[in-house]
Structures are given as structure tokens and as C-alpha cells.
């Protein structure tokens, strides 16, 4: 006898797992297919391994603004399963909320989130098949009848849900149905810079600095140095706008004007006139970065502050307010956190996540043409679309 399910979910990431749980809570018989040997591989990498689940303290309208023009698509799904519902779903972990609104498991371990998902899948009797890759769909009477695996095995179901994530998996399944795939680009990607000295600063994080791209207005946020260039939330969010040969400028004191910074330095130099310049500034700027800034300014780090000349101080202030980086490239899909583009939203019903082309097909997560900023927004999109899709199975 053929094994028949109410729902076959393809993809075992956060969206797929949430969809499977959501449908099973309604008593549906669900099978979850994952091509890797384990579930949630990408989930374990989110938030630097800490798993930034969502972002609170925002209205739904403000939340969807983090997804640019496409964001309004999420308004209906968020009204069903939004930030509040997500925090309720994960309350057993438990959770902690940062001052900036980011939400993490209290343990700060993505593994705990994945284990929670596995527990819920087991409790709700979701059949999980690992290491299985989908080859194609087979149709009958204008609907998908079954999915055929690479090993020729067949999975029969009443409904099918694609939650295969971004470009790494590919978009052959939705394309085979006739769905439009919008242009695919890497998003939330680190930047490689021409400056080789950045490798000295690898792992250094700068909080609430100003970053400007070319001649554009400065934006305040966090930046992380890598061995090849720049990363961190602010750089990742800007990455879609960055091109090779662009210039990125970092202002270490964005809240102070040049005049204010000059007055502050004069006051510090007068107060500790016998101390070295590095000693005085070490509490304001990271030691390794300070060495570089002083070198750019032509100032010996062991120079006594009272001997700093006006021109040297002027160069120092300039470099503290405007460190220049020359972009070589924005790294590609292999380093991108998410994929920009995917299944066209015009072909998906936002109220149910159901395909407008194939009656018994649904979508959830990164496979659709939605990508947001860092800060828990993309994971929330996965949870929201996954829950709504699973709930909509009839």
C-alpha cells in the first residue's frame, strides 16, 4: 500500500520545520524531507551561533519596512503569527530580549533552538526523512500527486510545501511548476577591501560607529573586521548597495563634530600632559586600531601628548572621523547570509502561502522573494510564513 500524507514538506530549515509542526498541530499527517544528514544546518549559524530569533518592540508596519519594497507581503502573515506568537512558541527555551530589541535563547546557543524544533516534530509525530533529495514532481488531474526522490522512491501526499531556502538548493522544483524566479543575488554579504592591514584587526567589533558609502550620509551601527575586510550588521545591511571600487568610510566618533573632538583631545592632552598619546587614547579606541590610526596620522604611539603639534592633532582627528576602505568586491553566495530574489510574490497568496499556479502547493521561507535586514527579521519571516502555510493545509 502506498504511504499517503496530508502534507509533504521539502526542506528541513526553520521555515520547513515550522510548517511541519503547524500542520501537525491541526492533526495532519506530515512528512518532512531534508537533503542533508541533519536538520537546520543553516539555523545553527544564525546570529553568530547564538540564533537571533526575532526582533521585538516594532509594529508590524515597522517590521515589514526592514524588507524594503516587498515587505508589505508579510503584513497578513504577521497578523496570524507575528513576533508575539513566536516568543510564545519558544517560551520553553527560555528567551532573553536585548536592549535593541533582538531576541535570543537565554543560553545563546542555536543548538538549543534546533533541539526544541526536533522535540516538537517528534511530539507531533512528523515523519522526518534525512539525506533524501527531491528529483521532480509527478502530476495527476492538474495537481501534484507525488514527489520522486533521486533514489527513485516516491512520496505521495495531498499537499506539498517547498521550503528549500536560497540559492544553495536551487529553484528547479518551483520552476517545474511554472513559477517565476526573480533575479537572484547574494544579500547580507561581507565585503573584501583593498587594505591588507585589516587582517591585523580580525575579530575586532566596533559598536555604534558611523559608516558612509562614497558621499552618502553616514549611518550608525556595528562593524566587524575580518581577515579580508569588513562585516558586521551595518556592513551586511549595506552590502546590496556596495559595488567594487566603492569607498567605505568609518567614523569612530559619529556623535561628535570635528570641533567637539578637537576640544575633547585638547582637554585630555592638558589633563595628562606627561602621558603618551597611546596611553591617553587607549580607553577610547582599541589598541590595534589605535596603532593604525596613529600611523596614518604620522604620530609615534610613544609620543608624549604635550608634544603633539596642531597639525598632527588635525590629522589624528581626521583619521578618527574618516577611516577609508576601498572595496574590492562584495562576497558571493558562498558567504551571503541570505539570497535576494526567489519565487515571485505575485504568484503566492500571502494569506495562506498557497501557490496561485498549483492548487496543492505552498511556499515558506527564503525560497520566496523576500529578504530583510540582520537582527532576527529573516528568521521571523521563516517562522511566520512556515506557520501560516502549515496552518492553511486543508
N, C-alpha and C positions, 0 to 999 in steps of 0.2 A: 504493500500500500504506500502511495506517495505521501511524504510528510508535508503537511499544509499548515502555513502560518497565516495569521491575520496581517502581520507586518514583517517585512524583511528590511532591516536597516543595514546599509552598506557604508561602513566607516565607523571605527571604534574610537573616535576622538571625543571631545567634550560634547559636541552637538549630537553625535550619534548615540552616545551613552544616555544623554538626557532624553532624547526622543524615545529610545527603547524603554526607559523607565516610565516616562509619561504615558506611553501607550499601554504598558503592562499594568499600570495603576488602574486603568479602566477595564482590566480583565482580559485584555487582548493577548493572544499568543504571539510572542515576538522572538525572532532570531536576529542576532547581531553578527555581521561578518566583518572581520578585520584582516587585512593582508599581512600585517606584521605579526610577530610571535607573541606580542603583548599589546594590551590596550593602552591608549592615552600617552603614546611616546612623546608627542609634542607638548602635551599638558605638563609633563614633568619639567619642561624647560621654561615655562612661563614665569614671568616675574623674577627672573634670575634664579629659578628653582624654588622660589617662595610661593608662587602661584597667586598672583593678584587677581582675585575672583571677580570683583566688580568695583564700582565707584559710586559711593553714596553722596547725599547732600545736593543732588541735582534734580530738577524737574525733568519729566520725560522729554520736554521740548529742548531743554539744555543738553540732555544726554544725547539725543539724536544729532545735535549740532556737531558732535565730535566725529560724525561720519560724513561730513561735508554735504554735497547736494543730494546724495542718495538717502540720507538719514531718515527722512520722513516715512520711508517704507516701514521703519521699526515702530512707529507710534502705536499702531494697532496691536502688534505682538506684545509690546511692553505693557500695554494696558491689561493684558492677561497674565503675563509672567514677567514682572519687572525686577528692579533691584530689591524691593521689599520681599517679594516671593522667593527670590534667590537666597537671600540671607536666612529666611525661614527654612528653606530646603536644606541648607548646610549647617544649621544651628547646632547639630550634634558634634561638630568638629572640635571645639567651638571656633568663633571668629574674633578678629580684632580689627578695629577701624582706625586708620592713621588720621592725623590732623588734616591732611589734604584730601581726605575722603576715600582713599584707596582701602580696599578690604582684603585681608589675608586670613588664612587659617592661623590660629593663635600659635601653632607650632612653627609657622613659617616653612612648612615642608609640603611641596607639591605632591609628594608621595602619599601623604595623608588624605589629600583630596581624591586621588586616584583610588586608594583603598576604600574610601567612602562610596565612590561610584560602584566599585566591584561588589561591595556589600549589598547595595541597593539592587543591583542587577540580579544577584543571587536570591535575595529575599523575594523578588518579584518574578522569579522563575524565567528570566530571559535566557534563552539558549545562546551561548557565545561560541562562535567558531573562529579560531585564530589561525593565522598562516594560510588563509584562503583568499585567492584573488579572483575578482569577477571578470569574466571574459565578455559576456554580452547578455542582452535581454532577448527573450523569446515572447512572441505575442500571440494572442488569440481573441477573436471577437473585438478587436480595437482596443484591447488592454494588454498590459504586461502580464503574462501568465507565469513566467519563471525567470530566474537568473541562472545562467550557465557559468560554472566556475572553470578556471584554467585546467583543472584536472578532470573536466567533463562531467563532474557531478552537477546535479540540478537542485535548485531550491524553489519550491512553489509557494506562492503567497497571494493573498487578496490585494495587498498594497505593498509598495516599495518606496523606500526613502533613501535618497542619496545625501550622504554627509561625509564626503571623501576629502574635505579640506581643500587646500590650494593646489598650486601647480605640480607639487611633488607627485601627486597621484594621477593627475591628468583629468581631462574632461570628456573622454570618449563616450562614457555612458550617457550623459545628458545630450551630447551631440547626436548620438544614435537615435534619440527620440525626436530630434529636430529642434532642440533648444539652441538659442543664440548664445554664444560665449563672447562676452565683451573683451576688449583688448586687455591682455594680461601683463602686469608689471610688478616687479618686486616693490614691496612697501615696508615701511619701518625698517630701513636698512642702514647699517653703519657706513661711514664714509672713509675712504682712503685718502690721505693727504700726501702732498709732496714732501713735507717736512719730516725728515727721518728722526729728528730728535724726540718726536712724540713717544717713541718706544721706551725712552727713559721714564716716561710718566705712566706707563702701562698700569691700569688698575686704579689710577687716581680719579676720584669723583669730585666734581665741583658742584656745590649746591647754590641755587638761585643766582647764577651768573647771567649776564646779558649776552645773547647771541644774535648777530645780524648777518644776513646773507647779501653779499655785494653792498649795494647802497640802501637796502631796505631797512625799515625800522627795527630796532632791537627788541627781542622777545626774551623774557626772563624764564629760566628753568634750570634743569640739572644736566650736566655733561659728564661723560665718562671717556677717559683716554684709553686707547687700545694700542697694541704694538704696531698697528698700521695707520692709525688716525683717530677718528672721533666717533663716539657712540653716546649712549645715554638717552633718556626720554626726549629731551628737546631736539637733539640731532635726528633721532629716529622719526619724530613727528614732522620735521622739516625735509626729510630725505626725498620725498616725492618732488619737491621743488628745486632740489640741488642738481646741478649738471657739472660735467667735467670742466675744469678751468675756472669755475666759480671761486669766489673768495668768501671765507667764513671768518668773522671777527668775534673774539670773545672779550667781554668787558668783565673784569673781576670785581668791579665795584659799580654795578649798574644804578644803584640808588644815590650815588654821589656824582656831582658835576666835577669837571676838571678843577675849578676854583676851590670847591669844598675839599677835594682830595689833597690839593696843594696845601691848604690851611692845616689839614689833619697831619700831614707829613711834617710840616714846619713845627707843629706843636710837639710831635713825637721826638723829632731831632733835638729840639730845645730841651725837652724833659730828660732825655737820655743822651746827652751830647757826647759822652765818652764811650758809648757802646758802638759796636759795629752795625753797619746797615742791615746785615742779615739777622743779627740778634734782635734788632728792633722790629723788623717786619715778619719774623718767623711766626708770630702769633696771628698774623693777618693772611699770610699766603703760605701754602705748602712748601716745605723746604726745597724739594726737587724743582718745582715750578718757579720758585723764587730765584734759584740759581740761574735758570734760563732767562728770566725777565731781567735780572741784573746784568747778565752777559749781553743781552740785546741793547741794554742801556749804556754799556761801556763802563760799568761800575764794578770794581773789585768787591766781592762779598765781605771781605775783611776790612773794608774802608771804614774809618770812624765817621759817624754821622755828621759831626760838626764840620768835617772837611768836605762834605758833599757840596759841589758847586750848583749854582742856579740852573745852568744848562743841563747838568747831569740829572737834577731833580725833575726838570721838564721832560727829559727823555724817559725817565722812570715812570712818571705819571702817564705819559703817552702809551707806554707798553703795558701798564697795569689796566688801562682803559681800552686797549685795542691790540690784542694779540692776533696776528694774521695767520691764516691757514689757507693753502692753495689746494683745491680739490683735484685729485687725480681721477677718481671715479666713485660712484655710489655702488656698493657691492650688490651682487645679483641675488637670484632666488635662493642660492645655497646658504646665504647669510640673512636673508629677509625674514622678519618675524611673521609677516602675513603676505598674501597675494592680493594685489589690487586688480579688480576685474573678476569675471566669473559668469555664472548663469544670469542672463538678463532679468532684472527685477520686473520688467514689463510682462514677463511670461510666468510670473508666480503670484498667487493670491496671498496678499500679506495677512489676511485674516486667518488663513489655515495653513499657509506654506505649501499649498497644493499647486501642482503644475496646471497651467491653463492649456497645455497641449495634450497631456496624457492624464486621464481621469484618476488613475490609481497610482500616481507618482507624486512624491513630496520631496522637498529640499530643506536642508538646515545647515547653518554654519558657514564656514569660509568658502564653500563651493559656490555660494551666490555672490553677486556683485556688490558686496558691502565690506568695507574695511574702515576701522576707526583709529583713533589715536591710542598711544600707550596709556596705561592707567587702569586696566580692567575692562575697558569698553569692548574689546573684541571677544573676550571670554563671555561677557554678559550677552553679547549678540548670539553667541553659540548656544548658551543656555536658553535664551528666550525663544529663538527660532526652533530649537530642538524640542522644547516643551510644547510649544504651540502645535508643531507638526504632529507630534505623538498624540496629543490630546484630540486632534482633528480626525484621527483614523476612525472610520465607521465600520 
